[in-house]
Amino acid sequence: MTKRPHKMAMLPDAKREHYIREILLGRVSMDAAGKDLGISGMSVTRYISSIPEDEKLAVLAQAMHESKVKEAMKNADHVNEFGEDTDQDL
């Protein structure tokens, strides 16, 4: 007997990766993702549980990295508002 692919596995890559990321980051529940995708929450749960831990950690690490870069860019923008001679102002 052949194993059927998960319904989530049959989604386009970008859509599947978006929902995986949102679920792993806790932004969307598995039930809500299932409802959005028109599949059962249990199907989403089974698919997420089939993802290896190292892949889950990679998603979380990437999200943390992006968050830190975004924060650094925001801080750089604040510094740049004051101009290049801020060291003379202090």
Secondary structure, 3 states (H helix, E strand, C coil): CCCCCCCHHHCCHHHHHHHHHHHHCCCCCHHHHHHHHCCCHHHHHHHHHHCCHHHHHHHHHHHHHHHHHHHHHHHHHHHHHCCCCHHHHC
